[in-house]
Amino acid sequence: MKGFLLPLALAGLAGAVPIDSQPLEERATVSVATSQGTMVGSSLLGVENFAGIPFADPPVGNLRLRPPQRSTKSLGTFDATGLGPACPQMFFSTEGDLLLSVLGNLLNTPLFQTITGQTEDCLTMRVQRPAGTKANAKLPVFFWIFGGAFELGSPQMYDATSLIRNGVSQGKPFIFVSVNYRVGGFGFLPGKEVLADGAANLGLLDQRMGLEWVQDNIAAFGGDPTKVTIWGESAGSISVFDQMALYGGNYTYKGNKLFRAGIMNSGSIVPADPVDCERCQGVYDKVVEEAGCSGSKDSLQCLRDADYDTFLNAANSVPGTLSYTSVALSYLPRPDGIALPDSPDVLAQTGQYAPIPMIIGDQEDEGTLFALFQPNLTTEADLIDYFSTVFFQKATREQVADLVGTYSSALSAGSPFRTGILNSPYPQFKRLAAMLGDLVFTLSRRLFLESATAANPDVPSWSYLASYDYGTPILGTFHGSDILQVFYGILPNYASKAIQSYYFSFLYTMDPNNGTPSGIAKWPQWKESKQLLNIYSSFSKLLKDDFRSTSAQWIADNAAALHI
């Protein structure tokens, strides 16, 4: 099994292979009457699927690089039996050394992308529910936001059939909704021109309009719009917090709350410079240059007028996440003064977010997948140079050196953690992996929880650390492995059973302990004693959330210099 885990890790980042691959003509159909029209979906294996339902006008032509416009036209009888479209994707570079070339080519194959029908006309919803659900069922709703580094992804990748069937078997049926949102340069293009035009953070605005669509339409599918839990992984997890913090914490629509709880798997706050920062402008200028718009009086309008392939290639000309620059992302949510009034870390500290019950956690070795691309980092000085030039351009070299110095140079201290001197393909790999994982995921989670507990001490939260892939060579319990283990349950062991049970209980009661089966450990709130539920493949235990405390304190004290 272990020999297959590198491809599976890539699948976890880029999405998992859908299991609903039976030809459509072999499936039964089912229909739902909504305010938009009659949605005709498919039924298979006890789950009904309605995909590709538009919630906004096609963001094409002059609507490219503009906020979504709510769809108001009647759809009549609409064929929702397929998987729905995918928004334009940012594929990974296949240039460079052998490792980068191999990984890039693997990720660009249908096996790992599993994305078809890419089109700008992609702002759609996918709804899945137990077969036979009636309009008056009032089932709770999971609202899924896919991950993919804000560069790729689609609801196509995430078939909730097994999740829904498991929920039914536990007596907790639910509706699963996934939103399609613009990614890459189509959804998160930065730059001063973008800011001035009000065209920033379009992907987040797409997600928000998808949540509003749920309020208007989910009752027709048997869902309860007052019982929505937003859930995401990686960039989707970061998006969950961003939805909590959007408009400074305003999460109402037509006087109702858009959601009541949240689950964040690998991601929370990402300290970020504003949309018009110097690095941001470099991304914008590169896209403009590649699109042939440098000489235009209105470069943003020129991008809107460019043909699809020209803009796609231009948007994808900047570095992607599986590259040397790693998680110093070209495209990500950034403060724009309106949708995101400030950097997410500041919004968390000042309580400008929706105070909802939440589950938040990480994989033990979040950084290993992103540290595969820097084999030239052989000394501590190289590592300091890397973070100074690629990540933290506001920090002094002395500050970066101090940060690096909080991480031991001993191989036994790095990630994958607890593996001694093993799993080090190049001299600084384990140290870099530990730092990337902590800065973007693990320690930023702890700092977020500390801020959230201070701002809203009465709001419950539960946190975890997943270790169920301990022993996987090089990668450990890697970023994205929860998609394989938890979402799809590829290995139907204690970890998948326990986590799904916690999530179903949380969906129903906003407490993961209410209604979980016997044999599943009690999960204490994080604020009680700052403990994590440490989950292995066959058991779980409580773990004090105080590891790498020196690094965590340094990050907290210097957060303003660590914006990307």
Secondary structure as GFF3:
##gff-version 3
##sequence-region A 1 564
A	DSSP	three_ten_helix	2	4	.	.	.	ID=ss1
A	DSSP	alpha_helix	5	14	.	.	.	ID=ss2
A	DSSP	three_ten_helix	24	26	.	.	.	ID=ss3
A	DSSP	beta_strand	28	34	.	.	.	ID=ss4
A	DSSP	beta_strand	37	44	.	.	.	ID=ss5
A	DSSP	beta_strand	47	54	.	.	.	ID=ss6
A	DSSP	three_ten_helix	61	63	.	.	.	ID=ss7
A	DSSP	beta_strand	76	79	.	.	.	ID=ss8
A	DSSP	alpha_helix	98	107	.	.	.	ID=ss9
A	DSSP	alpha_helix	110	113	.	.	.	ID=ss10
A	DSSP	beta_strand	124	130	.	.	.	ID=ss11
A	DSSP	beta_strand	139	145	.	.	.	ID=ss12
A	DSSP	three_ten_helix	155	157	.	.	.	ID=ss13
A	DSSP	alpha_helix	161	169	.	.	.	ID=ss14
A	DSSP	beta_strand	175	179	.	.	.	ID=ss15
A	DSSP	alpha_helix	184	188	.	.	.	ID=ss16
A	DSSP	alpha_helix	192	197	.	.	.	ID=ss17
A	DSSP	alpha_helix	202	217	.	.	.	ID=ss18
A	DSSP	three_ten_helix	218	221	.	.	.	ID=ss19
A	DSSP	beta_strand	223	233	.	.	.	ID=ss20
A	DSSP	alpha_helix	235	245	.	.	.	ID=ss21
A	DSSP	three_ten_helix	246	248	.	.	.	ID=ss22
A	DSSP	beta_strand	252	253	.	.	.	ID=ss23
A	DSSP	beta_strand	256	257	.	.	.	ID=ss24
A	DSSP	beta_strand	261	265	.	.	.	ID=ss25
A	DSSP	alpha_helix	278	290	.	.	.	ID=ss26
A	DSSP	alpha_helix	299	305	.	.	.	ID=ss27
A	DSSP	alpha_helix	308	315	.	.	.	ID=ss28
A	DSSP	alpha_helix	344	349	.	.	.	ID=ss29
A	DSSP	beta_strand	358	363	.	.	.	ID=ss30
A	DSSP	three_ten_helix	368	371	.	.	.	ID=ss31
A	DSSP	alpha_helix	380	386	.	.	.	ID=ss32
A	DSSP	pi_helix	387	391	.	.	.	ID=ss33
A	DSSP	alpha_helix	397	405	.	.	.	ID=ss34
A	DSSP	three_ten_helix	411	413	.	.	.	ID=ss35
A	DSSP	alpha_helix	429	437	.	.	.	ID=ss36
A	DSSP	pi_helix	438	442	.	.	.	ID=ss37
A	DSSP	alpha_helix	443	455	.	.	.	ID=ss38
A	DSSP	beta_strand	461	466	.	.	.	ID=ss39
A	DSSP	alpha_helix	481	482	.	.	.	ID=ss40
A	DSSP	pi_helix	483	487	.	.	.	ID=ss41
A	DSSP	alpha_helix	494	509	.	.	.	ID=ss42
A	DSSP	alpha_helix	526	529	.	.	.	ID=ss43
A	DSSP	beta_strand	531	535	.	.	.	ID=ss44
A	DSSP	beta_strand	540	544	.	.	.	ID=ss45
A	DSSP	alpha_helix	549	557	.	.	.	ID=ss46
A	DSSP	three_ten_helix	559	561	.	.	.	ID=ss47
###
